[in-house]
Structure formats: structure tokens, C-alpha cells
């Protein structure tokens, strides 16, 4: 009789533990809705933000205006790799949001005269998503970048690359670094920038390249005071990675939403000036069909539309880096 009672008690405890674990796992996949019940982290006293907000910060804070919603959630995807709009809680495509953050940053640097681009021939890579792309985009730094999370990481990446090349140039000759060594491929630049970001991020803040680009911007904005970090009183709060809350003082006094709308207009102007009509009018480009004349051009490379080449290059680079990272799908 005693054994039966003990067995029933242990069974009840097991059922309760399983049910509790199931509720916790379900909670990990639910984003915190900004319009929901007021929580302790929403009661934090807002502060006056410090410094200017750049394009990467505007895209992060108003992600729903720049990135498209997710089509489906990848099987086995890690919750912290998923992206959400801070204002509405809508789930967004993490790859598209990362691309928009990098794209908006490079557009800002180009318009400010901090960088310039050029296309150079290359052999087909036979790597998805563009196996027949016969050129690659190179970037050259002309002056120091304005301060922002992505700009700072790109600045560090340029310094790392230039120092390595300068040492080799000093060993080879006394003429200094050659002109060609001042140009850096976009994929190599982003790889080194990502390394610089991850050195400053903790284990709980890191994920895949898509989430790392996004989270690094969020960390920077939180340090500036544009965002209010969620409380992490328990280990579960660290695992769940609740998103930060926009600082109402910054939102109202600095008219951040109006600045985001102005950024959208500047991007539209940039695309109208440097892009092709087909790419500018297609909201899914470059994930759909890309003109073979862009990938294997019959004209001089300098005649290709700069905006199309920039967007295709960012898209290709992010996917190529993601393919080399451990995947959260199917336990791989």
C-alpha cells in the first residue's frame, strides 16, 4: 500500500514538472507585447539619451517600417535569433532586418563621403544564392566614421585589415601600403566587423549573424539611453532575452519616428538615383529572380547600377556567412 502511494506521489510530481517545463518552453517563443500589461521593466524611470542616433539605430527602433514580416519560422529556430518589431511585436524576417541595418549604414557612409565603392571581376563562386555572379563589391575608407554601433564595428574592421596589410607592405618594400590594398571586399569587411562585435558580446547576447547584428545595435542604443533594458533578475530572464523598451523621452523629444520616415525617403531617393527600376519596385528583391545581366554583365562593370550591386552583395554576404555557422534546425 505504501509503495502504491509513493508511486502515485512520484507520478503526480512528474506530471507537474512536465507541465511546468512545457509552459516555460511555450513562454520562450512568445514575444513580449509592448501594449500588454505593465511590468516592472516598463516602470523604469526614462532618462535623457546621449549622442546622435544613426541610420542603424533608426532601422532597429522602427524595424517594422524597413523589414518585411517573416514568412515562416524555421524549424527548431532559437528564440533569441528571431526578430520582432518593438512597436507592434510583429515577428519580422531576421535576415531581411539584418540586411536593412547594414544597407542603411553603408548608404549613410557613402552619402557622407566616408567610403566609396568599386566593382572588380571575379570567378563564379558556385556558392548560393548567386552561383554565377562574376564580380564582387569592394569598399575603401576615406575618413573616420561617425559614431554608431555598426559604424564603429566597420571602423575597427578597416583598422584591422589595414594594419595587417601595412605590415606586409613594410616587409616587401619601403613605399608603404599599395593603392590596391586600400580596397577591401565587402564580405571580408563584414566578417571582420562581426568578429569585433562578438568580442564585446556575452554568450547570452550572441546567436547567428542576423541576430548578432541586430542585438549589437540594441546594446549600443541601450547604452546611449534610447532604449531601456529589460530586467534580468533570474537566469530565466537571461535565457528568454526580453527585448528592450523604447525610451519615451527620446521618442517624443527627438521625434524619432519622424526621423525614421525621413530615412525611408532618403533611401527611396538613393534607390531612384543609383538603382534599376525593376529592383526598386520589387519589395522582395533580391530574394526573387535577379536579372542575369546584373550577375554576368556584358557591359563595363562601372555601368552597373550601384544600388542593385550593393543590395545583392549584402544579401549574398549575409547568407554565405550564415551557411558557415552552426544551425539551430534539426539539432545541427
Secondary structure as GFF3:
##gff-version 3
##sequence-region A 1 332
A	DSSP	alpha_helix	2	28	.	.	.	ID=ss1
A	DSSP	three_ten_helix	40	43	.	.	.	ID=ss2
A	DSSP	alpha_helix	55	61	.	.	.	ID=ss3
A	DSSP	alpha_helix	63	66	.	.	.	ID=ss4
A	DSSP	three_ten_helix	79	81	.	.	.	ID=ss5
A	DSSP	beta_strand	83	84	.	.	.	ID=ss6
A	DSSP	beta_strand	91	92	.	.	.	ID=ss7
A	DSSP	alpha_helix	94	111	.	.	.	ID=ss8
A	DSSP	beta_strand	115	121	.	.	.	ID=ss9
A	DSSP	beta_strand	135	141	.	.	.	ID=ss10
A	DSSP	alpha_helix	149	172	.	.	.	ID=ss11
A	DSSP	three_ten_helix	179	182	.	.	.	ID=ss12
A	DSSP	beta_strand	183	185	.	.	.	ID=ss13
A	DSSP	alpha_helix	186	199	.	.	.	ID=ss14
A	DSSP	three_ten_helix	203	205	.	.	.	ID=ss15
A	DSSP	alpha_helix	209	224	.	.	.	ID=ss16
A	DSSP	beta_strand	227	228	.	.	.	ID=ss17
A	DSSP	alpha_helix	235	240	.	.	.	ID=ss18
A	DSSP	beta_strand	245	246	.	.	.	ID=ss19
A	DSSP	alpha_helix	248	253	.	.	.	ID=ss20
A	DSSP	alpha_helix	256	274	.	.	.	ID=ss21
A	DSSP	alpha_helix	277	281	.	.	.	ID=ss22
A	DSSP	alpha_helix	292	295	.	.	.	ID=ss23
A	DSSP	three_ten_helix	301	303	.	.	.	ID=ss24
A	DSSP	alpha_helix	306	323	.	.	.	ID=ss25
A	DSSP	three_ten_helix	329	331	.	.	.	ID=ss26
###
